[in-house]
């Protein structure tokens, strides 16, 4: 079981990729990845991909890109990917879940709950958060439940 928990040597970074390698990776990602709603990925998706890459590099190599390197990568995204139409910057309509959906979720939370104790307190917090999201017109995906997403 110990073997399954360790990453394979070829899956880890030995050294941090250069800014040129990061730029080439982002361009490849933008050119080969297609979105469900549009032909191109969005700039936001590319920046999230970059953020994940930076976290992985820092985790495996303890290397953190400098402000100058980050600015160079940001400039590349703006000048090459956005201006070159590799990524989309258009806004899309993002629907909010209707009242019926929120009611069904809250009913499910309370009807099919088999746990007792402290969990009940958490269930009440989730139900309250759903109501807040509903009445503030916030999509559930806009609230992040982890500190791993910077």
C-alpha positions as CSV (number, residue, x, y, z in Angstrom):
1,X,0.0,0.0,0.0
2,X,2.9,2.3,0.7
3,X,4.0,2.1,-3.0
4,X,0.6,3.5,-4.2
5,X,0.9,6.6,-1.9
6,X,4.3,7.6,-3.3
7,X,4.5,9.6,-6.6
8,X,6.4,8.0,-9.4
9,X,9.8,9.6,-10.1
10,X,8.8,10.6,-13.6
11,X,5.7,12.4,-12.3
12,X,7.7,14.9,-10.2
13,X,9.6,18.0,-11.3
14,X,13.3,17.6,-10.8
15,X,13.9,21.3,-11.5
16,X,11.5,24.2,-12.1
17,X,10.6,24.8,-15.7
18,X,11.9,28.0,-17.2
19,X,9.5,30.8,-18.1
20,X,9.9,29.9,-21.8
21,X,8.8,26.3,-21.0
22,X,5.9,27.6,-19.0
23,X,4.9,29.9,-21.8
24,X,5.1,27.0,-24.3
25,X,3.0,24.8,-22.0
26,X,0.3,27.5,-21.7
27,X,0.2,28.0,-25.4
28,X,-0.1,24.3,-26.0
29,X,-2.8,24.1,-23.4
30,X,-4.7,27.0,-25.0
31,X,-4.4,25.5,-28.5
32,X,-5.3,21.9,-27.7
33,X,-8.0,22.3,-25.1
34,X,-11.5,23.1,-26.2
35,X,-14.3,24.2,-23.9
36,X,-17.8,23.0,-23.8
37,X,-19.4,26.4,-24.3
38,X,-16.9,27.9,-26.7
39,X,-14.2,27.0,-29.2
40,X,-11.4,28.3,-26.9
41,X,-10.7,28.1,-23.3
42,X,-11.1,31.2,-21.3
43,X,-8.3,33.4,-19.9
44,X,-9.5,32.5,-16.4
45,X,-9.0,28.8,-17.2
46,X,-5.5,29.4,-18.4
47,X,-4.6,31.5,-15.3
48,X,-6.0,28.7,-13.1
49,X,-3.9,26.2,-15.0
50,X,-0.8,28.4,-14.4
51,X,-1.6,28.7,-10.7
52,X,-1.8,24.9,-10.4
53,X,1.5,24.6,-12.3
54,X,3.2,27.1,-10.0
55,X,1.9,25.3,-6.8
56,X,3.1,21.9,-8.2
57,X,6.6,23.4,-9.0
58,X,6.8,24.9,-5.5
59,X,5.8,21.6,-3.9
60,X,8.3,19.4,-5.8
61,X,11.2,21.8,-6.2
62,X,10.7,24.5,-3.5
63,X,11.2,27.0,-6.3
64,X,9.0,30.1,-6.4
65,X,8.9,32.2,-9.5
66,X,10.1,35.8,-9.0
67,X,7.9,38.9,-9.6
68,X,9.8,39.6,-12.9
69,X,9.2,36.0,-14.1
70,X,5.5,36.3,-13.1
71,X,5.2,39.6,-15.0
72,X,6.9,38.1,-18.0
73,X,4.4,35.2,-18.0
74,X,1.4,37.5,-17.5
75,X,2.6,39.7,-20.4
76,X,2.9,36.6,-22.5
77,X,-0.7,35.6,-21.7
78,X,-2.0,39.1,-22.5
79,X,0.1,39.7,-25.7
80,X,0.3,36.2,-27.2
81,X,-2.7,34.2,-26.0
82,X,-5.4,36.8,-25.6
83,X,-4.3,39.0,-28.6
84,X,-3.7,36.0,-30.7
85,X,-7.2,34.7,-30.1
86,X,-6.0,31.5,-28.5
87,X,-8.1,32.1,-25.4
88,X,-11.5,33.7,-25.0
89,X,-12.2,36.7,-22.9
90,X,-16.0,36.9,-23.6
91,X,-18.4,36.8,-20.8
92,X,-21.1,34.1,-20.7
93,X,-24.5,33.9,-19.0
94,X,-24.1,31.9,-15.9
95,X,-27.5,30.9,-14.5
96,X,-28.3,30.8,-10.8
97,X,-30.1,27.8,-9.4
98,X,-33.8,28.4,-9.0
99,X,-35.7,28.4,-5.8
100,X,-37.0,24.8,-6.4
101,X,-33.5,23.4,-6.7
102,X,-32.4,25.1,-3.4
103,X,-35.5,23.8,-1.6
104,X,-34.9,20.2,-2.9
105,X,-31.3,20.3,-1.7
106,X,-32.2,21.6,1.8
107,X,-35.1,19.0,2.1
108,X,-32.6,16.3,1.1
109,X,-30.1,17.5,3.8
110,X,-32.7,17.1,6.5
111,X,-34.8,14.2,5.3
112,X,-32.1,11.7,4.5
113,X,-29.6,12.6,7.2
114,X,-28.7,9.6,9.4
115,X,-25.9,11.3,11.5
116,X,-26.3,12.8,14.9
117,X,-24.2,15.0,17.1
118,X,-21.9,17.7,15.8
119,X,-22.7,16.9,12.2
120,X,-26.2,18.4,12.7
121,X,-24.6,21.7,13.4
122,X,-22.6,21.5,10.1
123,X,-25.8,20.5,8.2
124,X,-27.6,23.6,9.5
125,X,-24.6,25.8,8.4
126,X,-24.8,24.3,4.9
127,X,-28.5,24.9,4.7
128,X,-28.1,28.5,5.8
129,X,-25.3,29.0,3.3
130,X,-27.5,27.6,0.5
131,X,-30.2,30.1,1.5
132,X,-27.7,33.0,1.5
133,X,-26.4,32.0,-1.9
134,X,-29.9,31.8,-3.3
135,X,-31.0,35.2,-2.0
136,X,-27.8,36.9,-2.9
137,X,-27.9,35.4,-6.4
138,X,-24.5,33.8,-6.0
139,X,-23.8,30.5,-7.8
140,X,-22.5,27.7,-5.5
141,X,-19.3,27.5,-7.6
142,X,-18.4,31.0,-6.6
143,X,-17.9,30.1,-3.0
144,X,-14.7,28.1,-2.4
145,X,-14.6,25.7,0.4
146,X,-10.9,25.1,0.6
147,X,-7.8,27.3,1.2
148,X,-5.9,25.3,-1.5
149,X,-7.4,27.5,-4.3
150,X,-5.6,30.8,-4.2
